[in-house]
Amino acid sequence: NFKDVKEQSILRVVPQFIGGIAFTYLYVRYGLLASIMAHYLYNTILMAMRKEKMPSAGTFFAFIYYIVLLVVTWFMMVNRGIGIPDLLIWVTEAVVPLSGYNFWDYAIVLLGFDAIVGIIAVVLFLDTTDGKREALDKMSEDGLFTFVLSALIIALLNAAMILLMNWLLGFFIGSIIVRSIVITIILAMTTKSSSGSSLARATLVNLPDSFFTVAAFLVLGLWAAMGLSLVFLLVHYLPNYVNSD
């Protein structure tokens, strides 16, 4: 590809072979799915260098908002005798109901973890994913009833979509943990992002948060998952609105 003889060097193409060898090893050792996911994460890291949105008042507001959310959820977790480490069983063992947990326990722990993820994203100055203020305004333009109805429909569709994807993937992937990871990556790929930085936020930073949320949906079932989705939507409405275009 280099017509100038002076630019033709083996060192220019060696990195490509190194990457190819690495992905080939992952394919042989762990299978096609693992190599595809690794390649996707690799591309995401490379594209994270492209940043388009500069920090704004909305960025500072989101930072303070997530700190307050973390403090509130932390006190609630201490009071209820639960904690974020309880979620690790979904990573190390299996996606199963957490012992002694009820709906609000799941919501509190996941919101606490979500607050940590939000703080990390702001500290790294990653671009926010693209959100249209017109769409958020439309939810509430006709009053409280329209807002509540829209939120319920969105929450139901979100929960149903995740559970449907899990059911379909069940025909090809036996491990529920692997299915959760695949669903998480699919959700990240469908996120609207105008820059590599926002794509990195949706993938690298939000990936653990999304994984735990998907796992909780699978454990809770449709209607409880809908309720959890509704809680997330309401909690995130304000920072999403402030940072929307």
Backbone as CSV, one residue per row, in Angstrom:
resi,resn,N_x,N_y,N_z,CA_x,CA_y,CA_z,C_x,C_y,C_z
1,ASN,0.808,-1.212,0.000,0.000,0.000,0.000,0.847,1.271,0.000
2,PHE,2.121,1.156,0.259,3.012,2.319,0.294,3.808,2.365,-1.006
3,LYS,3.468,3.333,-1.873,4.135,3.436,-3.169,5.552,3.960,-3.043
4,ASP,5.778,4.819,-2.041,7.122,5.333,-1.814,7.978,4.226,-1.208
5,VAL,9.076,3.905,-1.900,9.948,2.821,-1.446,10.475,3.080,-0.041
6,LYS,10.717,4.346,0.292,11.260,4.680,1.609,10.272,4.357,2.737
7,GLU,8.984,4.338,2.400,7.965,4.059,3.415,7.657,2.573,3.548
8,GLN,8.179,1.774,2.648,7.925,0.341,2.683,8.828,-0.318,3.720
9,SER,8.226,-0.713,4.817,8.990,-1.308,5.909,8.168,-2.400,6.577
10,ILE,8.844,-3.464,6.956,8.172,-4.567,7.631,7.576,-4.129,8.963
11,LEU,8.193,-3.091,9.574,7.715,-2.620,10.871,6.320,-2.004,10.781
12,ARG,5.930,-1.558,9.579,4.618,-0.942,9.419,3.486,-1.977,9.438
13,VAL,3.802,-3.203,9.102,2.752,-4.224,9.017,2.828,-5.255,10.141
14,VAL,3.949,-5.269,10.869,4.089,-6.224,11.972,2.952,-6.103,12.992
15,PRO,2.557,-4.865,13.396,1.455,-4.747,14.372,0.169,-5.426,13.911
16,GLN,-0.099,-5.395,12.601,-1.307,-6.043,12.102,-1.236,-7.556,12.282
17,PHE,-0.057,-8.121,12.056,0.107,-9.562,12.231,0.011,-9.952,13.706
18,ILE,0.538,-9.083,14.576,0.461,-9.365,16.012,-0.995,-9.419,16.463
19,GLY,-1.775,-8.422,16.006,-3.200,-8.427,16.336,-3.902,-9.647,15.767
20,GLY,-3.558,-10.001,14.526,-4.168,-11.173,13.899,-3.854,-12.459,14.643
21,ILE,-2.593,-12.589,15.077,-2.187,-13.782,15.830,-2.934,-13.852,17.164
22,ALA,-3.066,-12.686,17.822,-3.757,-12.650,19.118,-5.221,-13.062,18.977
23,PHE,-5.902,-12.516,17.967,-7.312,-12.854,17.778,-7.480,-14.301,17.315
24,THR,-6.508,-14.795,16.542,-6.552,-16.200,16.128,-6.433,-17.122,17.336
25,TYR,-5.538,-16.761,18.258,-5.386,-17.555,19.483,-6.689,-17.570,20.284
26,LEU,-7.316,-16.395,20.410,-8.580,-16.326,21.143,-9.648,-17.183,20.472
27,TYR,-9.637,-17.189,19.133,-10.614,-17.991,18.391,-10.398,-19.485,18.638
28,VAL,-9.132,-19.920,18.554,-8.822,-21.338,18.741,-9.045,-21.769,20.189
29,ARG,-8.664,-20.893,21.126,-8.715,-21.258,22.547,-10.113,-21.122,23.143
30,TYR,-10.827,-20.040,22.768,-12.102,-19.753,23.430,-13.305,-19.733,22.485
31,GLY,-13.075,-19.802,21.183,-14.182,-19.850,20.245,-14.417,-18.542,19.499
32,LEU,-15.303,-18.619,18.507,-15.575,-17.472,17.641,-16.162,-16.297,18.407
33,LEU,-17.093,-16.569,19.310,-17.761,-15.499,20.048,-16.765,-14.676,20.859
34,ALA,-15.831,-15.345,21.531,-14.834,-14.642,22.342,-13.935,-13.772,21.478
35,SER,-13.538,-14.273,20.312,-12.664,-13.488,19.436,-13.391,-12.272,18.872
36,ILE,-14.678,-12.426,18.558,-15.459,-11.294,18.051,-15.608,-10.225,19.127
37,MET,-15.922,-10.632,20.348,-16.082,-9.677,21.444,-14.762,-8.969,21.743
38,ALA,-13.650,-9.713,21.699,-12.338,-9.109,21.942,-12.007,-8.090,20.862
39,HIS,-12.328,-8.420,19.618,-12.066,-7.488,18.511,-12.917,-6.232,18.655
40,TYR,-14.150,-6.408,19.084,-15.039,-5.259,19.283,-14.497,-4.333,20.368
41,LEU,-14.065,-4.898,21.483,-13.505,-4.096,22.569,-12.207,-3.423,22.133
42,TYR,-11.414,-4.121,21.337,-10.156,-3.559,20.809,-10.445,-2.327,19.953
43,ASN,-11.423,-2.446,19.063,-11.789,-1.303,18.215,-12.341,-0.149,19.046
44,THR,-13.094,-0.470,20.075,-13.664,0.563,20.942,-12.574,1.365,21.631
45,ILE,-11.540,0.684,22.106,-10.427,1.368,22.772,-9.721,2.310,21.804
46,LEU,-9.524,1.850,20.567,-8.860,2.691,19.572,-9.686,3.936,19.266
47,MET,-10.999,3.769,19.132,-11.863,4.895,18.767,-12.136,5.836,19.927
48,ALA,-11.787,5.430,21.147,-12.037,6.276,22.317,-11.250,7.574,22.252
49,MET,-10.202,7.604,21.425,-9.371,8.805,21.320,-10.093,9.940,20.605
50,ARG,-11.140,9.625,19.861,-11.875,10.663,19.136,-12.948,11.257,20.040
51,LYS,-12.746,12.484,20.473,-13.680,13.170,21.372,-14.225,14.409,20.682
52,GLU,-15.541,14.630,20.783,-16.173,15.762,20.108,-16.854,16.732,21.068
53,LYS,-17.314,16.248,22.212,-18.059,17.093,23.141,-17.163,17.545,24.283
54,MET,-17.070,18.849,24.468,-16.272,19.392,25.562,-17.102,19.418,26.853
55,PRO,-16.436,19.334,28.016,-17.164,19.389,29.293,-18.007,20.659,29.400
56,SER,-19.181,20.534,29.979,-20.113,21.657,30.092,-20.705,21.686,31.495
57,ALA,-21.642,22.615,31.687,-22.336,22.684,32.973,-23.103,21.394,33.239
58,GLY,-23.605,20.775,32.152,-24.305,19.504,32.290,-23.393,18.401,32.801
59,THR,-22.125,18.446,32.382,-21.142,17.467,32.850,-20.927,17.602,34.350
60,PHE,-20.772,18.842,34.811,-20.574,19.096,36.240,-21.811,18.688,37.036
61,PHE,-22.993,18.979,36.486,-24.239,18.600,37.161,-24.335,17.083,37.305
62,ALA,-24.005,16.357,36.227,-24.065,14.897,36.269,-23.098,14.339,37.302
63,PHE,-21.919,14.959,37.412,-20.915,14.512,38.382,-21.456,14.639,39.809
64,ILE,-22.020,15.802,40.130,-22.592,16.025,41.463,-23.785,15.101,41.695
65,TYR,-24.600,14.935,40.664,-25.800,14.095,40.769,-25.426,12.658,41.123
66,TYR,-24.420,12.125,40.438,-24.025,10.734,40.685,-23.337,10.569,42.036
67,ILE,-22.643,11.590,42.497,-22.047,11.527,43.833,-23.147,11.461,44.894
68,VAL,-24.156,12.315,44.741,-25.289,12.303,45.680,-25.999,10.950,45.631
69,LEU,-26.199,10.436,44.415,-26.863,9.138,44.257,-26.061,8.029,44.937
70,LEU,-24.740,8.078,44.796,-23.886,7.068,45.422,-23.973,7.141,46.943
71,VAL,-23.936,8.357,47.488,-24.011,8.524,48.942,-25.346,8.002,49.473
72,VAL,-26.428,8.364,48.802,-27.763,7.936,49.245,-27.889,6.417,49.197
73,THR,-27.488,5.825,48.071,-27.609,4.368,47.945,-26.663,3.647,48.900
74,TRP,-25.497,4.233,49.176,-24.551,3.601,50.102,-25.152,3.516,51.507
75,PHE,-25.756,4.618,51.962,-26.403,4.603,53.274,-27.550,3.593,53.305
76,MET,-28.292,3.497,52.227,-29.397,2.541,52.163,-28.877,1.107,52.175
77,MET,-27.757,0.860,51.487,-27.176,-0.484,51.481,-26.682,-0.871,52.871
78,VAL,-26.023,0.070,53.542,-25.539,-0.201,54.898,-26.705,-0.508,55.825
79,ASN,-27.774,0.258,55.691,-28.945,0.074,56.547,-29.630,-1.270,56.312
80,ARG,-29.585,-1.748,55.055,-30.278,-2.993,54.706,-29.352,-4.213,54.746
81,GLY,-28.066,-3.987,55.028,-27.134,-5.101,55.122,-26.810,-5.754,53.798
82,ILE,-26.807,-4.973,52.731,-26.480,-5.482,51.398,-25.325,-4.667,50.834
83,GLY,-24.775,-5.104,49.711,-23.653,-4.372,49.140,-23.379,-4.774,47.706
84,ILE,-22.634,-3.956,47.001,-22.295,-4.211,45.603,-21.541,-5.531,45.422
85,PRO,-20.631,-5.921,46.348,-19.938,-7.213,46.185,-20.877,-8.411,46.076
86,ASP,-22.122,-8.262,46.523,-23.086,-9.363,46.410,-23.328,-9.749,44.951
87,LEU,-23.096,-8.801,44.030,-23.357,-9.047,42.613,-22.292,-9.920,41.964
88,LEU,-21.142,-10.077,42.614,-20.020,-10.793,42.002,-20.334,-12.253,41.715
89,ILE,-21.312,-12.812,42.410,-21.681,-14.203,42.158,-22.141,-14.395,40.721
90,TRP,-22.710,-13.338,40.122,-23.163,-13.423,38.734,-21.997,-13.486,37.760
91,VAL,-20.826,-13.075,38.198,-19.634,-13.110,37.351,-18.840,-14.390,37.578
92,THR,-18.684,-14.777,38.830,-17.813,-15.900,39.175,-18.513,-17.255,39.172
93,GLU,-19.839,-17.262,39.381,-20.530,-18.548,39.491,-21.690,-18.666,38.501
94,ALA,-22.831,-18.107,38.840,-24.000,-18.246,37.974,-24.956,-17.089,38.202
95,VAL,-25.797,-16.839,37.201,-26.818,-15.796,37.319,-28.026,-16.411,38.021
96,VAL,-28.071,-16.238,39.321,-29.131,-16.818,40.154,-29.667,-15.728,41.081
97,PRO,-30.872,-15.910,41.629,-31.402,-14.926,42.589,-30.471,-14.775,43.785
98,LEU,-30.267,-13.547,44.222,-29.403,-13.281,45.368,-30.146,-13.595,46.659
99,SER,-29.480,-14.283,47.559,-30.106,-14.741,48.798,-30.602,-13.569,49.648
100,GLY,-31.880,-13.612,50.010,-32.462,-12.605,50.886,-32.813,-11.293,50.216
101,TYR,-32.635,-11.196,48.908,-32.899,-9.944,48.193,-34.360,-9.841,47.780
102,ASN,-34.904,-8.628,47.884,-36.203,-8.339,47.291,-36.003,-7.315,46.173
103,PHE,-37.096,-6.876,45.573,-37.014,-5.969,44.427,-36.207,-4.721,44.739
104,TRP,-36.473,-4.093,45.882,-35.812,-2.833,46.210,-34.336,-3.025,46.538
105,ASP,-33.979,-4.200,47.034,-32.563,-4.483,47.269,-31.798,-4.482,45.948
106,TYR,-32.374,-5.148,44.937,-31.750,-5.146,43.614,-31.627,-3.722,43.086
107,ALA,-32.703,-2.950,43.201,-32.709,-1.583,42.681,-31.649,-0.723,43.358
108,ILE,-31.540,-0.811,44.679,-30.591,0.019,45.427,-29.155,-0.324,45.069
109,VAL,-28.834,-1.624,45.049,-27.464,-2.041,44.744,-27.080,-1.666,43.316
110,LEU,-27.977,-1.896,42.373,-27.683,-1.578,40.976,-27.557,-0.073,40.759
111,LEU,-28.372,0.718,41.441,-28.250,2.172,41.328,-26.941,2.655,41.942
112,GLY,-26.509,2.021,43.029,-25.227,2.377,43.623,-24.077,2.093,42.683
113,PHE,-24.106,0.926,42.055,-23.063,0.585,41.085,-23.136,1.503,39.877
114,ASP,-24.359,1.818,39.466,-24.565,2.713,38.334,-23.997,4.098,38.623
115,ALA,-24.120,4.560,39.858,-23.568,5.861,40.239,-22.045,5.854,40.124
116,ILE,-21.415,4.759,40.535,-19.957,4.641,40.415,-19.537,4.707,38.955
117,VAL,-20.260,3.994,38.098,-19.966,4.004,36.665,-20.127,5.410,36.095
118,GLY,-21.184,6.108,36.506,-21.401,7.474,36.034,-20.285,8.411,36.449
119,ILE,-19.800,8.273,37.676,-18.696,9.111,38.163,-17.429,8.837,37.367
120,ILE,-17.135,7.562,37.110,-15.943,7.197,36.337,-16.011,7.786,34.936
121,ALA,-17.182,7.711,34.307,-17.345,8.236,32.954,-17.091,9.736,32.904
122,VAL,-17.552,10.456,33.924,-17.341,11.909,33.966,-15.873,12.226,34.221
123,VAL,-15.244,11.501,35.142,-13.833,11.738,35.469,-12.944,11.499,34.248
124,LEU,-13.293,10.507,33.422,-12.520,10.211,32.215,-12.857,11.164,31.069
125,PHE,-13.805,12.079,31.292,-14.233,13.053,30.275,-14.689,12.374,28.986
126,LEU,-15.358,11.245,29.118,-15.891,10.563,27.945,-17.165,11.257,27.486
127,ASP,-17.339,11.356,26.170,-18.537,11.978,25.622,-19.782,11.213,26.059
128,THR,-20.851,11.953,26.308,-22.123,11.298,26.603,-22.701,10.727,25.316
129,THR,-23.522,9.699,25.443,-24.201,9.165,24.272,-25.234,10.178,23.800
130,ASP,-25.544,10.115,22.517,-26.411,11.124,21.916,-27.856,10.957,22.372
131,GLY,-28.386,11.996,22.986,-29.782,11.996,23.403,-30.476,13.241,22.878
132,LYS,-31.660,13.079,22.348,-32.402,14.194,21.780,-33.352,14.781,22.822
133,ARG,-33.166,16.075,23.109,-34.013,16.721,24.104,-35.463,16.745,23.654
134,GLU,-35.686,16.796,22.327,-37.061,16.816,21.838,-37.817,15.559,22.261
135,ALA,-37.110,14.416,22.222,-37.755,13.157,22.607,-38.093,13.145,24.092
136,LEU,-37.195,13.715,24.913,-37.456,13.777,26.349,-38.567,14.774,26.661
137,ASP,-38.585,15.890,25.927,-39.652,16.875,26.123,-41.017,16.290,25.753
138,LYS,-41.023,15.470,24.710,-42.282,14.912,24.229,-42.939,14.014,25.268
139,MET,-42.111,13.400,26.134,-42.649,12.517,27.164,-43.519,13.270,28.160
140,SER,-43.192,14.550,28.381,-43.897,15.297,29.433,-44.682,16.497,28.921
141,GLU,-44.730,16.683,27.604,-45.360,17.893,27.077,-46.868,17.915,27.302
142,ASP,-47.480,16.747,27.431,-48.932,16.687,27.625,-49.331,16.421,29.068
143,GLY,-48.387,16.618,29.982,-48.721,16.476,31.390,-48.185,15.206,32.030
144,LEU,-48.509,15.052,33.295,-47.994,13.944,34.095,-48.477,12.593,33.578
145,PHE,-49.733,12.521,33.152,-50.279,11.243,32.684,-49.502,10.718,31.485
146,THR,-49.231,11.601,30.522,-48.479,11.203,29.332,-47.070,10.762,29.696
147,PHE,-46.458,11.476,30.630,-45.101,11.124,31.058,-45.079,9.733,31.688
148,VAL,-46.017,9.479,32.593,-46.069,8.184,33.275,-46.353,7.062,32.281
149,LEU,-47.301,7.300,31.366,-47.647,6.287,30.372,-46.457,5.983,29.467
150,SER,-45.768,7.036,29.012,-44.592,6.848,28.155,-43.502,6.074,28.884
151,ALA,-43.283,6.431,30.149,-42.253,5.751,30.939,-42.590,4.274,31.122
152,LEU,-43.853,3.959,31.368,-44.271,2.568,31.547,-44.078,1.761,30.267
153,ILE,-44.434,2.362,29.133,-44.290,1.667,27.847,-42.818,1.413,27.542
154,ILE,-41.982,2.433,27.748,-40.547,2.283,27.495,-39.948,1.213,28.400
155,ALA,-40.333,1.228,29.669,-39.813,0.244,30.623,-40.228,-1.171,30.237
156,LEU,-41.479,-1.340,29.821,-41.968,-2.659,29.423,-41.245,-3.158,28.179
157,LEU,-41.094,-2.292,27.183,-40.410,-2.688,25.950,-38.953,-3.041,26.216
158,ASN,-38.309,-2.277,27.082,-36.905,-2.537,27.404,-36.743,-3.903,28.070
159,ALA,-37.579,-4.178,29.065,-37.508,-5.466,29.761,-37.850,-6.618,28.826
160,ALA,-38.899,-6.452,28.024,-39.323,-7.514,27.110,-38.256,-7.794,26.058
161,MET,-37.613,-6.744,25.551,-36.586,-6.916,24.524,-35.400,-7.715,25.059
162,ILE,-34.961,-7.386,26.276,-33.821,-8.087,26.867,-34.161,-9.554,27.127
163,LEU,-35.335,-9.816,27.662,-35.733,-11.196,27.935,-35.936,-11.980,26.643
164,LEU,-36.424,-11.316,25.596,-36.594,-11.976,24.300,-35.239,-12.335,23.699
165,MET,-34.283,-11.412,23.772,-32.945,-11.708,23.261,-32.321,-12.872,24.014
166,ASN,-32.532,-12.923,25.319,-31.994,-14.034,26.110,-32.610,-15.358,25.662
167,TRP,-33.908,-15.356,25.385,-34.593,-16.574,24.941,-34.068,-17.030,23.583
168,LEU,-33.884,-16.093,22.655,-33.384,-16.437,21.323,-31.940,-16.928,21.379
169,LEU,-31.112,-16.255,22.174,-29.717,-16.671,22.290,-29.591,-18.026,22.971
170,GLY,-30.610,-18.405,23.741,-30.588,-19.693,24.421,-30.517,-20.871,23.468
171,PHE,-30.939,-20.672,22.200,-30.856,-21.743,21.207,-29.418,-21.989,20.749
172,PHE,-28.536,-20.997,20.963,-27.162,-21.104,20.472,-26.120,-21.080,21.584
173,ILE,-26.442,-20.439,22.710,-25.474,-20.265,23.798,-26.062,-20.841,25.075
174,GLY,-25.384,-21.818,25.644,-25.894,-22.469,26.838,-25.689,-21.670,28.108
175,SER,-24.552,-21.003,28.227,-24.218,-20.274,29.450,-25.023,-18.984,29.546
176,ILE,-25.731,-18.811,30.649,-26.522,-17.594,30.834,-25.615,-16.381,31.042
177,ILE,-24.422,-16.610,31.586,-23.469,-15.510,31.765,-23.006,-14.999,30.412
178,VAL,-22.675,-15.926,29.506,-22.242,-15.531,28.160,-23.381,-14.839,27.428
179,ARG,-24.602,-15.347,27.598,-25.754,-14.697,26.964,-25.915,-13.272,27.476
180,SER,-25.720,-13.077,28.765,-25.828,-11.736,29.345,-24.781,-10.802,28.757
181,ILE,-23.569,-11.313,28.569,-22.497,-10.498,27.992,-22.831,-10.117,26.558
182,VAL,-23.325,-11.083,25.780,-23.689,-10.812,24.385,-24.804,-9.773,24.313
183,ILE,-25.824,-9.919,25.152,-26.922,-8.940,25.177,-26.395,-7.562,25.540
184,THR,-25.479,-7.514,26.492,-24.894,-6.244,26.914,-24.185,-5.561,25.760
185,ILE,-23.410,-6.320,24.988,-22.680,-5.753,23.853,-23.647,-5.314,22.759
186,ILE,-24.699,-6.095,22.526,-25.707,-5.704,21.530,-26.349,-4.378,21.918
187,LEU,-26.683,-4.215,23.191,-27.278,-2.960,23.659,-26.303,-1.803,23.484
188,ALA,-25.009,-2.056,23.741,-24.004,-1.007,23.569,-23.879,-0.613,22.103
189,MET,-23.972,-1.590,21.204,-23.840,-1.317,19.767,-25.033,-0.533,19.229
190,THR,-26.188,-0.658,19.863,-27.373,0.066,19.398,-27.470,1.469,19.992
191,THR,-26.544,1.806,20.901,-26.550,3.138,21.505,-26.122,4.177,20.480
192,LYS,-26.844,5.284,20.407,-26.494,6.347,19.474,-25.267,7.097,19.983
193,SER,-24.222,7.125,19.156,-22.988,7.803,19.551,-22.378,8.480,18.335
194,SER,-21.983,9.732,18.488,-21.418,10.500,17.379,-19.903,10.513,17.400
195,SER,-19.292,9.919,18.401,-17.835,9.920,18.502,-17.354,8.613,19.105
196,GLY,-16.066,8.339,18.884,-15.482,7.146,19.476,-15.495,7.210,20.983
197,SER,-15.396,8.422,21.527,-15.393,8.596,22.974,-16.729,8.177,23.588
198,SER,-17.829,8.555,22.942,-19.144,8.167,23.465,-19.383,6.670,23.286
199,LEU,-18.826,6.093,22.199,-18.931,4.651,22.009,-18.150,3.918,23.095
200,ALA,-16.990,4.472,23.456,-16.194,3.879,24.531,-16.947,3.945,25.852
201,ARG,-17.660,5.041,26.062,-18.453,5.166,27.290,-19.555,4.110,27.327
202,ALA,-20.235,3.933,26.199,-21.335,2.971,26.137,-20.846,1.538,26.274
203,THR,-19.583,1.303,25.910,-19.063,-0.061,25.906,-18.180,-0.348,27.108
204,LEU,-17.051,0.334,27.190,-16.060,0.007,28.212,-16.529,0.363,29.614
205,VAL,-17.104,1.563,29.761,-17.503,2.028,31.090,-18.856,1.457,31.496
206,ASN,-19.813,1.489,30.578,-21.164,1.044,30.912,-21.343,-0.472,30.846
207,LEU,-20.352,-1.179,30.276,-20.495,-2.619,30.088,-20.747,-3.379,31.393
208,PRO,-19.948,-3.159,32.446,-20.228,-3.876,33.705,-21.600,-3.535,34.277
209,ASP,-21.962,-2.255,34.204,-23.261,-1.806,34.703,-24.391,-2.487,33.942
210,SER,-24.261,-2.517,32.608,-25.296,-3.135,31.781,-25.378,-4.638,32.032
211,PHE,-24.223,-5.275,32.246,-24.219,-6.717,32.497,-25.018,-7.055,33.753
212,PHE,-24.768,-6.324,34.836,-25.484,-6.596,36.083,-26.977,-6.317,35.933
213,THR,-27.314,-5.292,35.152,-28.728,-4.973,34.929,-29.414,-6.083,34.154
214,VAL,-28.763,-6.554,33.091,-29.320,-7.651,32.295,-29.482,-8.900,33.157
215,ALA,-28.468,-9.201,33.960,-28.541,-10.368,34.843,-29.714,-10.248,35.814
216,ALA,-29.926,-9.047,36.347,-31.049,-8.825,37.268,-32.382,-9.026,36.558
217,PHE,-32.482,-8.567,35.319,-33.710,-8.759,34.547,-34.012,-10.250,34.386
218,LEU,-32.977,-11.031,34.079,-33.168,-12.465,33.867,-33.592,-13.159,35.155
219,VAL,-33.087,-12.674,36.274,-33.424,-13.264,37.573,-34.843,-12.890,37.997
220,LEU,-35.231,-11.639,37.749,-36.501,-11.129,38.267,-37.710,-11.496,37.416
221,GLY,-37.529,-11.670,36.109,-38.676,-11.928,35.252,-39.257,-10.639,34.682
222,LEU,-40.252,-10.765,33.816,-40.735,-9.634,33.025,-41.233,-8.458,33.857
223,TRP,-42.199,-8.688,34.748,-42.855,-7.557,35.409,-41.939,-6.860,36.414
224,ALA,-41.160,-7.630,37.156,-40.203,-7.001,38.069,-39.100,-6.304,37.285
225,ALA,-38.700,-6.898,36.144,-37.699,-6.259,35.287,-38.234,-4.947,34.726
226,MET,-39.518,-4.931,34.397,-40.152,-3.694,33.944,-40.093,-2.634,35.040
227,GLY,-40.386,-3.035,36.275,-40.315,-2.092,37.389,-38.912,-1.564,37.594
228,LEU,-37.922,-2.443,37.471,-36.531,-2.025,37.625,-36.133,-1.068,36.510
229,SER,-36.565,-1.368,35.294,-36.290,-0.487,34.163,-36.931,0.881,34.366
230,LEU,-38.133,0.895,34.944,-38.825,2.152,35.221,-38.068,2.975,36.257
231,VAL,-37.553,2.320,37.288,-36.760,3.017,38.311,-35.532,3.660,37.678
232,PHE,-34.829,2.910,36.829,-33.637,3.447,36.168,-33.989,4.644,35.289
233,LEU,-35.091,4.524,34.556,-35.499,5.606,33.655,-35.766,6.889,34.435
234,LEU,-36.474,6.776,35.543,-36.821,7.957,36.339,-35.589,8.570,37.004
235,VAL,-34.696,7.716,37.511,-33.492,8.217,38.183,-32.566,8.917,37.197
236,HIS,-32.492,8.398,35.971,-31.565,8.956,34.982,-32.186,10.056,34.127
237,TYR,-33.472,10.307,34.294,-34.138,11.281,33.421,-33.489,12.659,33.520
238,LEU,-33.229,13.119,34.734,-32.694,14.469,34.928,-31.292,14.637,34.343
239,PRO,-30.303,13.780,34.686,-28.976,13.952,34.077,-28.990,13.744,32.571
240,ASN,-29.828,12.831,32.079,-29.930,12.629,30.635,-30.503,13.861,29.952
241,TYR,-31.473,14.490,30.591,-32.089,15.687,30.014,-31.092,16.838,29.955
242,VAL,-30.358,17.035,31.033,-29.387,18.131,31.093,-28.295,17.958,30.045
243,ASN,-27.895,16.717,29.768,-26.809,16.459,28.827,-27.287,16.144,27.418
244,SER,-28.593,16.261,27.158,-29.116,15.996,25.820,-28.896,17.203,24.925
245,ASP,-28.950,16.955,23.618,-28.727,18.025,22.633,-30.047,18.660,22.207
